[in-house]
Amino acid sequence: MLKRNRSLLDIDRDHLIHPVTSFHGHEARGATFLESGKGMWVKDRDGNELLDAFAGLWCVNVGYGQESIVEAAAEQMRRLPYATGYFHFGSEPAVKLAERLVQLAPSSLTRVFFTLGGSDAVDSAVRYITHYWNAVGKPTKKHYIALERGYHGSSSTGAGLTALANFHRLFDLPRPWQHHIPSPYPYRSDLGDDAAAIIARSVAQFQAKVDELGGPDNVAAFFCEPIQGSGGVIVPPKGWLKAMRDACRDLDILFLADEVITGFGRTGPLFACEQEEVEPDLMTVAKGLTAGYAPMGAVLMSEEIYQGIAEAAKGADVIGHGFTYSGHPVSAAVGLEVIRLYTEGGILANGQARAEDFAAELESLADHPLVGDVRGRGLLGAIELVADKQQKSRFDPSLKLPDRLFKQGYANGVIFRAFGDNIIGLAPALCCNAAEMALIFQRIRKTLDDLLDAPDVRAALA
């Protein structure tokens, strides 16, 4: 029986399941309610104003409160709030957005399937890849390879390609056909700063895994993020992405670039693949596609894959994959306006202009007693905390630094991601100005100083 006169906080505890949380831990802590946002700033129910240095969840790339996006959504809702893509129906926003994505994406990608976000984009890609290899007469290609520390969503399929322990524990994952090779993690590599050696080792590890699985005739695809996001913002050496793409091509294995986080200006260009002139067979996108203003993701695929699937269908056989909200007209209208803001509204150019400030501010924290490594590209970065700079040893989990970091950062007026292995993740909106960028790092340094003042943390330092 429902209780009356309860606070919003109590209702949240009793009924709402939050993503990626400890259920009882959340009940004990309670929710933090955000009420409004403008530009780089959000305000909570208590009136605290905070700099959002993580763009919501890597997604609010254009900042909060962009009125032109609100107007585009409202106008589409008035005109046509829903249109199915089934039964050969279409809507103007979805068609125009597909065309715009093909114009902007790597030239190898000519077809677009819309999803609700990144997780179901990964699932859709797996289904299409499986269908493709069966359709072209190579049904033994069933194994998938991804990276340790990689993130490819939290659905039943994608969470197995994800290589983070909490997404596997008690979920019976990964599946027997899902495999992982070591991440190209320069800071934690015994090869040091030798980029060529790190790249060569990754290629060799990939080829060894293919051999272990019985050769390329058994391997369907390799999935990777150009920069690993939820695994701790792992930035591989330049040239790594192209080398892995080339290895896949040599072995007749499909190469999927998961640009859910890196897409839409996050690393500098519109897509991270552009930085190494990589043309993937498939690409998944979401987050920055609508800047978080409405749910939407997409799978972009090559003409070869599309035609391989299409030509194997006999007569009017349908390809049995689709979603009720695929190509939702309101989300598509939002996506079109967000892309206009990137390309014509100066948002992409501003993000590129701020990247130099971001890199310099990251580097300025390298001398902090708690900091072992700083890394990033564009407006995507990380600060890795260590107990011993020489040995690169991590702090004991009993210190619960991630929770303490986030709480102290919040108290200092800045929001960032605090990963479980004491890595601070940063992804400020592309609309960030120079003063806001400086303020983000002032508040992060104060947060680190506050943490260093804690006797147990100071005692844990080598």
C-alpha positions in Angstrom: 0.0 0.0 0.0 1.4 3.4 -1.0 2.2 5.9 1.8 0.9 9.4 1.6 2.7 12.7 2.3 6.1 11.4 1.3 8.9 13.6 0.0 10.3 13.3 -3.5 13.4 11.8 -1.9 11.3 9.0 -0.2 9.4 8.3 -3.4 12.7 8.0 -5.3 14.0 5.5 -2.7 10.9 3.4 -2.7 10.2 3.2 -6.4 12.8 4.4 -8.9 15.6 2.1 -10.0 18.7 4.2 -10.9 21.2 3.0 -13.6 24.5 1.5 -12.5 24.1 1.9 -8.7 24.1 -0.2 -5.6 20.4 -0.5 -4.9 20.7 -0.4 -1.1 23.6 2.0 -1.4 21.3 4.4 -3.3 18.5 4.0 -0.7 20.9 4.9 2.0 22.4 7.9 0.2 19.3 9.3 -1.6 19.1 11.1 -4.8 20.6 14.5 -5.7 17.9 16.4 -7.6 18.9 18.7 -10.4 16.3 21.4 -11.4 17.7 23.5 -14.2 20.7 24.1 -16.4 22.1 26.8 -18.6 25.3 26.6 -20.7 27.9 24.9 -18.6 26.0 25.2 -15.3 23.3 23.2 -13.5 21.4 24.1 -10.4 20.1 21.6 -7.8 17.0 21.7 -5.7 18.9 23.4 -2.8 20.0 26.2 -5.1 23.6 25.1 -5.5 25.1 26.1 -8.9 27.6 23.7 -10.3 29.9 23.6 -13.2 29.1 20.4 -15.1 32.5 19.2 -16.4 31.1 15.9 -17.6 28.3 17.2 -19.9 25.7 15.2 -18.1 26.9 11.7 -19.1 29.4 12.6 -21.9 26.4 13.9 -23.9 25.3 17.5 -23.4 27.9 18.7 -25.9 26.2 21.9 -26.8 25.4 22.9 -23.2 22.1 23.3 -21.4 19.3 25.6 -22.4 19.8 25.9 -26.1 16.5 27.5 -27.1 16.7 26.6 -30.8 16.7 22.9 -29.9 13.7 23.3 -27.7 11.9 25.2 -30.5 12.8 22.5 -33.0 11.4 19.8 -30.7 8.2 21.7 -29.9 7.5 22.5 -33.5 7.9 18.9 -34.5 5.7 17.8 -31.7 3.0 20.1 -32.8 3.3 19.0 -36.4 3.9 15.2 -36.1 4.8 13.9 -32.7 5.3 10.3 -33.8 5.8 8.4 -37.1 6.6 4.8 -37.3 9.3 3.6 -39.7 7.4 0.3 -40.2 5.1 -0.4 -43.1 7.3 1.8 -45.4 6.3 5.0 -43.5 8.8 7.8 -43.2 9.2 11.2 -41.7 11.1 14.2 -43.0 13.3 14.8 -40.0 14.5 11.1 -39.9 15.3 11.1 -43.6 17.1 14.4 -43.5 19.1 13.4 -40.4 20.2 10.1 -42.1 21.4 12.1 -45.1 23.2 14.6 -42.9 25.0 11.9 -41.0 26.2 10.2 -44.2 27.5 13.6 -45.4 29.5 14.1 -42.3 30.7 10.6 -41.4 33.6 8.7 -42.9 32.9 8.1 -46.6 32.8 4.3 -46.1 29.4 4.7 -44.2 26.4 5.2 -46.5 23.4 3.7 -44.6 21.9 4.6 -41.2 19.7 2.7 -38.8 18.3 4.8 -35.9 18.1 3.5 -32.3 17.2 5.0 -28.9 20.8 5.2 -27.7 24.2 3.7 -27.7 23.4 0.3 -26.0 20.8 -0.7 -28.6 23.0 0.7 -31.4 25.6 -1.9 -30.3 23.0 -4.6 -30.2 21.7 -3.6 -33.6 25.2 -3.7 -35.0 25.7 -7.3 -33.6 22.4 -8.4 -35.2 23.2 -6.9 -38.5 26.8 -8.3 -38.5 25.5 -11.8 -37.7 22.9 -11.5 -40.4 25.5 -10.2 -42.9 28.0 -13.1 -42.5 25.2 -15.6 -42.7 23.8 -13.9 -45.8 27.1 -13.9 -47.7 27.8 -17.6 -47.0 30.2 -17.3 -44.1 28.2 -18.7 -41.2 31.2 -19.7 -39.1 32.1 -16.1 -38.4 30.5 -15.9 -35.0 33.1 -14.6 -32.6 33.5 -11.0 -31.5 36.6 -9.4 -30.1 36.7 -6.1 -28.0 39.1 -4.5 -25.6 39.6 -4.9 -21.9 38.3 -1.9 -20.1 36.1 -1.2 -23.1 32.5 -0.1 -22.8 29.8 -1.0 -25.4 26.6 -0.5 -23.4 24.7 -2.4 -20.7 22.2 -4.4 -22.7 22.2 -8.2 -22.7 24.5 -8.3 -25.7 26.5 -5.2 -25.5 27.4 -5.7 -21.8 29.3 -8.8 -22.7 31.4 -6.8 -25.2 31.8 -4.3 -22.4 34.8 -5.4 -20.2 34.0 -3.9 -16.8 33.4 -6.3 -13.9 30.2 -4.8 -12.6 28.5 -5.3 -16.0 29.4 -9.0 -15.9 28.9 -9.9 -12.2 25.8 -12.2 -11.8 24.7 -11.5 -15.4 26.2 -14.6 -16.9 28.5 -12.5 -19.1 30.5 -12.4 -21.3 29.0 -14.9 -23.7 31.2 -17.7 -25.0 31.5 -15.8 -28.4 32.6 -12.6 -26.7 36.3 -12.1 -26.2 38.7 -9.3 -25.1 42.3 -8.4 -25.7 44.4 -6.0 -23.5 43.7 -2.3 -23.7 46.4 0.0 -25.3 46.9 1.7 -22.0 50.2 3.7 -22.2 50.4 4.8 -18.6 50.1 1.2 -17.4 52.2 -0.4 -20.1 55.6 -1.9 -19.5 56.5 -0.4 -22.9 56.5 3.1 -21.5 56.1 5.9 -24.1 57.1 3.7 -27.1 54.0 4.3 -29.2 55.1 2.0 -32.1 55.8 -0.9 -29.7 52.4 -0.4 -28.0 50.6 -0.5 -31.4 52.6 -3.5 -32.6 51.8 -5.4 -29.4 48.0 -4.6 -29.8 48.0 -5.9 -33.4 49.9 -9.0 -32.3 47.5 -9.6 -29.5 44.6 -9.3 -31.8 46.1 -11.7 -34.3 46.9 -14.1 -31.5 43.3 -14.0 -30.3 42.0 -14.6 -33.9 44.3 -17.6 -34.1 43.1 -18.9 -30.7 39.6 -18.8 -32.1 40.4 -20.9 -35.0 41.4 -18.2 -37.5 39.6 -15.4 -39.3 36.9 -17.7 -40.7 35.5 -17.8 -37.2 35.7 -14.1 -36.3 32.9 -11.7 -37.2 34.1 -8.3 -35.9 36.3 -6.2 -33.7 34.6 -3.5 -31.7 36.6 -0.6 -30.2 36.2 2.9 -28.9 38.8 5.3 -30.5 39.3 6.4 -27.0 38.0 4.3 -24.2 35.5 6.2 -22.1 34.0 4.4 -19.1 37.2 2.3 -18.8 39.0 5.4 -17.5 39.5 7.6 -20.7 42.3 5.4 -22.1 44.0 7.3 -24.9 45.8 5.0 -27.3 48.9 6.2 -29.2 48.1 8.0 -32.5 48.2 5.4 -35.2 46.7 2.7 -33.1 43.2 3.0 -34.5 44.4 2.8 -38.1 46.7 -0.2 -37.4 43.7 -2.1 -35.9 41.5 -1.2 -38.8 44.2 -2.4 -41.2 44.6 -5.6 -39.3 40.9 -6.3 -39.5 40.8 -5.6 -43.3 43.8 -8.0 -43.8 41.9 -10.7 -42.0 38.4 -10.1 -43.5 37.1 -9.2 -40.1 34.6 -6.3 -39.8 35.8 -3.2 -37.9 33.3 -1.3 -35.8 34.2 2.1 -34.3 32.1 2.8 -31.3 31.9 6.6 -31.3 29.0 6.9 -28.8 31.3 9.0 -26.6 33.9 10.3 -29.0 31.5 11.4 -31.7 30.3 14.9 -32.4 33.3 17.0 -31.6 34.3 15.4 -28.3 37.9 14.7 -29.4 38.3 17.6 -31.8 36.9 16.7 -35.2 33.3 15.7 -35.6 34.3 12.0 -35.4 37.5 10.6 -33.8 38.0 8.4 -36.9 38.8 11.5 -38.9 42.0 12.0 -36.9 43.6 9.0 -38.5 41.5 8.9 -41.7 40.0 5.6 -40.6 37.0 4.4 -42.5 35.2 1.7 -40.5 32.8 -0.9 -41.7 30.3 0.2 -39.1 30.1 3.0 -36.5 27.8 3.4 -33.6 26.8 6.9 -32.3 24.5 8.4 -29.7 25.0 10.9 -26.9 26.2 14.0 -28.8 23.9 13.1 -31.7 21.1 14.9 -29.9 23.3 16.4 -27.1 21.2 14.6 -24.6 18.1 16.6 -25.4 16.2 13.6 -26.6 17.0 9.8 -26.8 18.6 8.7 -30.0 21.4 6.6 -31.3 22.4 5.1 -34.7 24.3 2.4 -36.5 26.0 3.6 -39.7 27.1 0.8 -42.0 29.0 0.4 -45.3 27.2 -0.1 -48.6 28.9 -3.5 -48.8 27.2 -4.7 -45.6 23.9 -3.2 -46.5 23.9 -4.8 -50.0 25.1 -8.1 -48.6 22.1 -8.3 -46.3 19.7 -6.9 -48.9 20.6 -9.2 -51.8 20.4 -12.4 -49.7 16.7 -11.7 -49.0 14.5 -13.8 -51.2 11.7 -11.8 -52.8 9.9 -9.8 -50.1 11.6 -11.4 -47.1 11.9 -8.8 -44.4 15.0 -8.2 -42.3 13.5 -8.9 -38.8 15.1 -6.1 -36.8 13.5 -2.8 -35.7 12.3 -0.6 -32.9 9.0 1.2 -32.3 10.9 4.5 -31.9 13.5 4.1 -34.6 13.9 7.4 -36.4 11.5 9.1 -34.0 10.6 12.4 -35.7 11.1 14.6 -32.5 14.5 13.1 -31.7 15.5 13.5 -35.4 14.4 17.1 -35.4 16.5 17.7 -32.3 19.4 15.9 -34.0 19.2 18.1 -37.0 19.3 21.3 -34.9 22.2 20.0 -32.8 24.2 19.2 -35.8 23.4 22.7 -37.2 24.8 24.2 -33.9 27.9 22.1 -34.3 28.6 23.0 -37.9 27.0 26.4 -38.4 26.5 27.7 -34.9 30.2 27.7 -33.9 29.9 25.0 -31.2 32.4 22.6 -32.9 34.9 25.4 -33.6 34.6 26.6 -30.0 35.3 23.1 -28.7 38.4 22.9 -30.9 39.6 26.3 -29.7 39.2 25.3 -26.0 41.1 22.0 -26.5 44.4 23.7 -26.1 43.3 25.3 -22.8 42.0 21.9 -21.7 45.2 20.1 -22.4 47.2 22.8 -20.6 45.0 22.7 -17.6 45.2 19.0 -17.4 49.0 19.2 -17.6 49.0 21.8 -14.8 47.7 19.1 -12.4 50.5 16.6 -13.2 52.6 17.9 -10.3 49.9 17.4 -7.7 51.0 14.8 -5.0 48.0 12.6 -5.7 48.2 12.6 -9.5 50.0 9.9 -11.4 48.9 10.6 -15.0 46.9 13.2 -17.0 45.7 12.4 -20.5 43.2 13.5 -23.0 42.3 14.5 -26.5 40.0 17.3 -27.6 37.7 17.9 -24.7 37.9 14.4 -23.3 40.3 13.8 -20.5 41.3 12.0 -17.3 43.3 12.5 -14.1 44.6 9.2 -12.6 45.3 9.3 -8.9 48.0 7.0 -7.4 49.5 6.4 -4.0 53.0 6.2 -5.4 54.0 8.2 -8.4 57.1 6.0 -9.1 55.5 2.6 -8.7 52.1 3.9 -10.1 50.4 1.9 -7.3 46.7 2.5 -6.7 45.1 3.5 -3.5 43.5 0.8 -1.4 39.8 0.5 -2.3 39.0 0.6 1.5 39.6 4.4 1.3 36.6 4.7 -1.0 38.2 7.6 -2.9 35.7 7.7 -5.8 32.8 8.5 -3.5 34.8 11.0 -1.6 36.2 12.6 -4.7 32.7 13.1 -6.2 31.3 14.4 -2.9 34.1 16.9 -2.4 34.0 18.0 -6.0 30.3 18.7 -5.6 30.9 20.7 -2.5 33.4 22.7 -4.4 30.9 23.4 -7.2 32.1 21.0 -9.9 30.7 17.8 -11.3 33.0 15.2 -12.8 33.1 11.4 -13.2 34.9 9.5 -10.4 35.7 6.1 -11.7 36.2 3.1 -9.4 39.9 2.9 -9.8 40.4 6.6 -8.7 40.4 8.1 -12.2 38.6 11.5 -12.7 36.9 11.6 -16.0 36.2 15.0 -17.7 34.1 15.9 -20.7 33.1 19.6 -20.6 30.6 20.8 -23.1 32.0 22.2 -26.3 30.4 25.6 -25.5 32.7 26.1 -22.6 34.5 29.4 -22.5 38.0 30.1 -21.3 37.0 31.5 -17.9 34.8 28.4 -17.2 37.6 26.1 -18.3 40.0 27.7 -15.8 37.3 27.6 -13.1 36.7 23.9 -13.6 40.4 23.1 -13.0 40.6 25.6 -10.1 37.8 23.7 -8.4 39.3 20.3 -9.2 42.7 21.3 -7.7 40.9 22.5 -4.6 39.1 19.1 -4.5 42.4 17.3 -4.7 43.9 19.5 -2.0 41.0 18.8 0.2 41.4 15.1 -0.3 45.1 15.4 0.4 44.3 17.0 3.7 42.5 13.9 4.9 44.9 12.0 7.3 44.1 8.6 5.9 44.8 9.7 2.4 48.0 11.4 3.3 49.1 8.4 5.3 48.5 6.2 2.2 50.9 8.2 0.0 54.3 6.6 -0.5 
